[in-house]
């Protein structure tokens, strides 16, 4: 059985080129035959070699080939290889956890740090037990700071990711109602996210604490090496004050006016986090301002789109949970210079909280009497909330929107990933 040190030598010799999908094989890469509910990479090991991979790592007997290497568990091997690589690096690693805003914070932090440092950061949403190792393995020796997003669905996930990534610094953006099906309650969410603080405490790491979040303020009391940030309290180590939140953010830091294409108080929190981290790494105020101003939201996250029909769309449809939906609505209702439409799809992974949380959001929307609301999906439909338009079937909602021919509206589009609410954007 190959030792991790031997595999690492092959990894370095082959240009740190790892692949887990035979459709994306590049010449000389090492193919890792991962398994999932609907696929088994072991079946493609020989093909991976045939189309250019130098080696294939498998954990099931396939064909005998000198460049197919058997291990006990490919996933565990991937994780061990990533951790071994991490230990060779002089790179400072910043771990980002939290219920909402992880990706936007990661992007903002990376934009700020990149003005003065050689950095790497999580691409897309590679933030789980597979994505984090792949992100670490992509870090080159000359990288000074790596920003790693840490996702979680269950208690223990963050602990596992920290054991692989071994972050020197960390930040939890907030504690909210995420993945309640897996966590069981918001207390479970807090317990799971606190695993990042646990790792930093045990390893003399440094944390950035959002002092506006009561959960984090309390959880952060046991931290010794920390810096606080806030958009409400001047007592925080980093204080950012709002001058305007919609349609884009104007704010002040250290008496210096700055701007961002983002909107809303929740994104100002993300900006404050980026400033606190930039300040820790001695980024100049000019570069902090440039980094934040230069970040343009994409991938259905907090995108502001202007259409030919005169509609302004706040497209925030990458994902949703009760906390993020409420924040998006609170931001959206302040865009009040033309007619408004709230269009929200079901929120997934809420378990026994699904009925309660969908009912709460439906009631919140119904309370805005001058704003039209369309709620889409079985969970919203089951609320039977008056004062809003309900569709159990997404295609029925699409037909309804087509017929309405909305013009000159502000439109909020949000929903869980499985709802693919971005399908509505071209109707406006």
C-alpha positions in Angstrom: 0.0 0.0 0.0 1.4 3.4 -1.0 2.4 5.7 1.8 1.1 9.3 1.9 4.7 10.6 1.5 5.2 8.6 -1.6 1.9 9.8 -3.1 2.9 13.3 -2.2 6.1 13.0 -4.2 4.1 11.9 -7.2 1.7 14.8 -6.6 4.5 17.3 -6.7 6.3 15.6 -9.6 3.1 15.9 -11.6 2.7 19.6 -11.1 0.1 19.4 -8.2 -2.4 18.4 -10.9 -5.3 16.5 -9.3 -8.6 15.5 -11.1 -11.7 13.8 -9.8 -13.7 13.9 -13.0 -12.6 12.0 -16.2 -14.4 14.6 -18.3 -11.9 17.1 -17.1 -8.7 15.0 -17.3 -5.6 17.1 -18.2 -2.3 15.5 -19.3 -0.2 14.3 -16.5 -2.8 14.7 -13.7 -3.5 12.2 -10.9 -7.0 10.9 -11.0 -8.7 10.1 -7.7 -11.6 7.7 -8.1 -14.1 9.1 -5.7 -17.5 7.5 -5.0 -20.9 9.0 -4.5 -24.5 8.0 -4.4 -24.8 8.0 -8.2 -21.3 7.4 -9.4 -18.2 5.3 -8.8 -14.9 6.7 -10.0 -13.2 3.3 -9.8 -15.0 2.2 -12.9 -13.3 5.0 -14.9 -9.7 4.5 -13.6 -8.4 2.8 -16.8 -10.2 5.4 -19.0 -8.5 8.2 -17.0 -5.1 6.7 -17.7 -6.0 6.2 -21.4 -7.0 9.9 -21.9 -3.9 11.3 -20.2 -3.8 10.9 -16.4 -0.4 9.8 -15.1 -1.9 7.8 -12.3 -5.2 6.7 -11.0 -5.9 6.2 -7.3 -8.6 3.6 -6.6 -10.0 1.7 -3.6 -11.7 -1.1 -5.6 -10.0 -3.7 -7.7 -10.4 -2.8 -11.4 -7.8 -3.8 -14.0 -4.2 -4.4 -13.3 -2.1 -1.5 -14.5 1.2 -0.2 -13.3 -0.1 3.3 -13.0 -3.3 2.4 -11.1 -2.6 2.6 -7.3 -4.8 0.9 -4.8 -5.6 2.5 -1.4 -8.0 1.6 1.4 -10.2 4.7 0.9 -9.8 7.3 -1.9 -11.7 10.1 -0.1 -9.6 9.6 3.1 -6.4 9.5 0.9 -7.5 12.8 -0.7 -8.0 14.4 2.7 -4.7 13.0 4.1 -2.8 14.2 1.0 -4.3 17.7 1.4 -3.3 17.9 5.1 0.2 16.7 4.3 0.5 19.4 1.7 -0.9 22.0 4.1 1.9 21.0 6.6 4.6 21.7 3.9 3.2 25.2 3.2 4.3 28.5 4.9 1.0 29.9 3.7 -1.3 31.6 6.3 -4.7 30.0 6.1 -7.9 31.8 7.0 -11.0 29.7 7.5 -14.4 31.2 6.9 -17.5 29.6 8.4 -21.0 30.9 9.3 -24.7 30.5 8.3 -24.9 33.3 5.7 -22.5 35.4 3.7 -19.6 33.0 3.7 -19.0 33.2 -0.1 -19.5 37.0 -0.3 -17.2 37.5 2.6 -14.6 35.1 1.1 -14.7 37.1 -2.2 -14.5 40.5 -0.4 -11.6 39.3 1.8 -9.8 37.9 -1.2 -10.3 41.1 -3.2 -8.8 43.2 -0.3 -5.9 40.8 0.4 -5.0 40.4 -3.3 -4.1 44.1 -3.4 -0.9 43.4 -1.5 -0.4 39.6 -1.2 -0.1 36.5 -3.3 -3.3 34.7 -2.4 -5.5 31.6 -3.2 -9.1 31.2 -2.3 -12.0 28.7 -2.5 -13.4 28.6 -6.0 -17.2 28.4 -6.4 -18.7 26.5 -3.5 -15.9 23.9 -3.0 -16.4 24.1 0.8 -17.1 20.5 1.9 -15.1 17.4 2.7 -14.1 17.1 -0.9 -13.9 20.7 -2.0 -11.7 21.9 0.9 -9.0 19.2 0.3 -9.1 20.1 -3.5 -8.7 23.8 -2.7 -5.7 23.1 -0.4 -4.0 20.9 -2.9 -4.3 23.8 -5.4 -2.2 26.1 -3.2 1.3 26.8 -4.6 4.4 27.2 -2.4 4.6 30.9 -3.1 1.1 31.6 -1.8 1.2 33.9 1.2 -2.5 33.8 2.3 -5.2 31.3 1.4 -8.9 32.0 2.1 -10.8 28.8 2.7 -14.6 28.5 2.9 -15.8 25.9 5.4 -19.3 24.6 4.9 -21.3 22.4 7.2 -24.6 20.4 7.2 -24.0 18.5 10.5 -22.3 18.9 13.8 -18.7 17.7 13.4 -18.3 18.9 9.8 -16.3 22.0 10.7 -14.1 20.0 13.1 -13.3 17.6 10.2 -12.5 20.4 7.8 -10.3 22.2 10.4 -8.3 19.0 10.9 -7.6 19.0 7.2 -7.0 22.7 6.6 -5.5 23.6 10.0 -6.4 27.3 9.7 -4.2 29.9 11.4 -7.0 32.4 11.5 -10.8 32.1 11.3 -14.1 34.0 11.1 -17.7 32.9 11.6 -19.9 35.4 9.7 -23.0 34.9 11.7 -25.3 32.2 13.3 -28.6 31.8 11.6 -31.3 29.2 10.6 -29.3 27.1 8.2 -29.6 23.4 7.5 -31.9 22.9 10.5 -32.7 19.4 9.2 -29.1 18.4 9.9 -28.3 20.6 12.9 -31.6 20.1 14.7 -32.0 23.6 16.0 -30.2 27.0 16.0 -28.4 25.9 19.1 -27.1 23.0 16.9 -26.0 25.5 14.3 -24.1 27.5 16.9 -22.5 24.3 18.3 -21.4 23.2 14.8 -20.0 26.6 13.8 -18.2 27.0 17.1 -15.9 24.1 16.1 -13.9 26.7 14.2 -13.3 28.7 17.4 -12.5 25.4 19.2 -9.7 24.7 16.7 -8.3 28.2 16.9 -8.3 28.1 20.7 -6.5 24.8 20.8 -3.9 25.9 18.3 -3.3 29.5 19.4 -5.0 30.8 16.3 -6.6 34.2 15.7 -10.3 34.9 15.3 -12.3 37.8 13.9 -15.6 38.2 15.8 -18.8 39.8 14.5 -19.8 41.6 17.7 -23.2 42.5 16.2 -24.2 38.8 16.3 -25.3 38.0 19.9 -24.5 34.3 19.4 -20.9 35.1 18.3 -20.4 37.8 20.9 -21.1 35.2 23.6 -19.2 32.4 21.9 -16.3 34.7 21.3 -15.8 35.5 25.0 -13.5 32.5 25.4 -11.2 33.6 22.6 -7.9 35.2 23.7 -6.5 36.1 20.2 -9.3 38.0 18.5 -10.4 41.2 16.9 -14.0 42.4 16.8 -15.9 44.2 14.1 -19.3 45.9 13.9 -21.6 48.1 11.9 -23.4 49.3 15.0 -20.9 49.7 17.9 -17.9 52.1 18.0 -16.5 49.9 20.8 -15.5 47.3 18.2 -11.9 47.1 17.0 -13.2 47.8 13.5 -16.2 50.0 13.2 -17.9 50.6 9.8 -20.7 53.2 9.6 -23.4 53.2 7.0 -24.2 56.2 4.9 -26.4 54.4 2.3 -27.5 50.8 1.9 -29.5 50.7 -1.3 -29.3 50.6 -4.2 -25.6 50.2 -3.3 -23.6 50.7 -0.2 -21.8 53.9 0.8 -20.0 53.7 4.1 -17.3 55.2 6.2 -14.2 53.6 7.8 -11.6 55.6 9.7 -13.4 58.8 8.5 -12.7 57.7 5.0 -15.8 57.4 2.7 -15.9 54.2 0.7 -18.3 52.4 -1.7 -19.4 49.0 -2.8 -21.7 47.7 -5.6 -23.3 45.4 -3.0 -26.5 46.4 -1.1 -28.0 45.9 2.3 -26.9 45.8 6.0 -26.0 42.1 5.7 -23.5 42.9 3.0 -22.1 45.8 5.0 -21.4 43.2 7.7 -19.5 41.2 5.1 -17.6 44.4 4.2 -16.7 45.1 7.8 -15.3 41.6 8.1 -13.1 42.1 5.0 -11.9 45.4 6.5 -11.1 43.8 9.8 -9.1 41.1 8.1 -7.4 43.5 5.8 -6.4 45.7 8.7 -4.9 42.7 10.5 -2.7 42.0 7.5 -1.7 45.7 7.2 -3.6 46.4 4.0 -3.6 50.2 3.3 -6.8 52.1 3.5 -6.5 52.9 -0.2 -6.2 49.2 -1.1 -9.0 48.3 1.2 -11.2 50.8 -0.6 -10.1 49.5 -4.1 -10.6 45.9 -3.2 -14.1 46.4 -1.9 -15.2 48.8 -4.7 -13.8 46.4 -7.3 -15.8 43.3 -6.1 -18.8 42.7 -8.4 -21.3 40.1 -7.2 -22.0 37.2 -9.6 -23.4 33.6 -9.7 -26.9 34.6 -8.6 -25.6 36.1 -5.4 -26.8 39.7 -4.6 -26.7 40.6 -8.2 -28.4 43.8 -9.3 -29.7 43.5 -12.8 -31.4 46.2 -15.0 -33.6 44.8 -17.8 -34.8 46.2 -21.1 -38.3 46.3 -19.7 -37.3 48.8 -17.0 -37.2 46.2 -14.2 -34.5 46.2 -11.6 -33.9 42.7 -10.3 -32.2 41.8 -7.0 -31.1 38.3 -7.9 -30.0 36.4 -4.8 -31.1 32.9 -5.8 -28.0 30.9 -5.2 -29.4 29.6 -2.0 -31.7 30.4 0.9 -32.5 29.8 4.5 -34.9 31.7 6.8 -32.2 34.1 8.1 -30.9 35.0 4.6 -34.5 35.4 3.2 -35.4 37.7 6.0 -32.3 39.8 5.4 -32.9 40.0 1.7 -36.5 41.1 2.2 -35.5 43.8 4.7 -32.9 45.1 2.2 -35.3 44.9 -0.7 -38.3 46.8 0.8 -36.1 49.9 1.0 -35.8 50.0 -2.8 -39.0 51.9 -2.8 -38.8 54.2 -5.8 -41.0 52.1 -8.1 -43.5 49.2 -7.9 -42.1 46.1 -6.1 -42.5 42.3 -6.4 -41.1 39.7 -4.0 -40.6 36.3 -5.7 -39.4 33.6 -3.3 -39.0 29.8 -3.7 -39.1 27.1 -1.0 -36.3 26.9 1.5 -34.9 23.4 1.8 -33.2 21.3 4.5 -35.4 22.7 7.3 -36.7 19.3 8.6 -39.4 19.6 11.2 -39.0 23.4 11.1 -40.1 23.7 7.5 -43.8 24.5 8.1 -43.0 27.0 10.8 -40.3 28.8 8.9 -42.2 29.0 5.6 -45.3 30.3 7.5 -43.1 33.0 9.2 -41.7 34.2 5.9 -45.2 34.2 4.2 -46.6 36.3 7.0 -43.7 38.7 6.8 -44.3 39.2 3.1 -48.1 39.6 3.6 -47.4 42.4 6.0 -46.0 44.6 3.2 -49.4 45.6 1.9 -48.0 47.7 -1.0 -45.7 45.0 -2.2 -46.8 42.2 -4.4 -45.5 38.7 -3.3 -45.4 35.4 -5.2 -44.3 32.4 -3.2 -43.4 29.2 -5.0 -43.1 25.6 -3.9 -45.0 23.0 -1.9 -43.9 24.3 1.5 -45.0 27.9 0.8 -48.2 26.6 -0.8 -49.1 24.7 2.3 -49.1 27.9 4.4 -52.2 29.0 2.7 -51.2 32.5 3.7 -53.7 35.3 2.6 -52.4 38.4 1.0 -49.8 36.7 -1.2 -50.0 34.7 -4.4 -49.1 31.0 -3.9 -48.0 28.4 -6.4 -47.2 24.8 -5.6 -45.8 24.2 -9.1 -42.9 26.3 -10.4 -44.1 26.1 -14.0 -47.5 27.5 -13.1 -45.7 30.4 -11.4 -43.6 31.0 -14.6 -46.7 31.1 -16.7 -48.3 33.6 -14.3 -45.3 35.9 -14.4 -45.2 35.7 -18.2 -48.9 36.8 -18.5 -48.4 39.6 -16.0 -45.8 41.3 -18.2 -44.1 43.2 -15.4 -42.6 46.6 -16.4 -40.7 49.1 -14.3 -40.7 47.0 -11.2 -38.1 46.3 -8.5 -38.0 42.5 -8.2 -36.5 40.3 -5.5 -35.8 36.7 -6.6 -34.6 34.3 -4.0 -34.9 30.6 -3.1 -33.0 27.5 -2.3 -30.6 26.1 -4.9 -32.9 23.2 -5.8 -35.7 25.7 -6.8 -33.5 27.3 -9.4 -35.3 30.6 -9.1 -32.9 32.3 -11.5 -35.2 30.7 -14.2 -37.5 33.6 -13.6 -35.0 36.4 -14.3 -35.4 36.4 -18.1 -39.2 37.0 -17.7 -38.6 40.5 -16.5 
